[in-house]
């Protein structure tokens, strides 16, 4: 349960689980997609519209990991497509196919302009129960003057 005693704004309190939205807390923002099962079809991880602020953030894409004892050694190649206002801004690739891979997780700077529709979609090279991908956004917001 969120601690709200004496707080000026109880909205956006403690973490309540993954969501597609961008959460705002004071001058900071964050989003956690939660575990998204690997699939050869596009899977929406995050989808939101920013408000009257711009956000200086870091987007981290976490490659497929199977957290069962039998599956830890395996992995997958995945592509994360980041779009703003319906246009692809950039694509990030992760690869967890080997224990010596250089791209298991990728963090990139990501500036989110005011009133922008943001969507993060993932697709993997295989479908199945063998692992999940995740992504996070963490940053600071700067309010604009309307």
Protein Blocks (a to p, Z undefined) as FASTA:
>chain_A
ZZfehpablghiacebdcfbdcdehjaccddebjadddfbdcdfbdcddddddddddddd
dddddfbfklmmgccdddddddeehiafbdcdddfkbfkbcblbccddddddehiacddd
dddfbecjebcdddddddddddddZZ
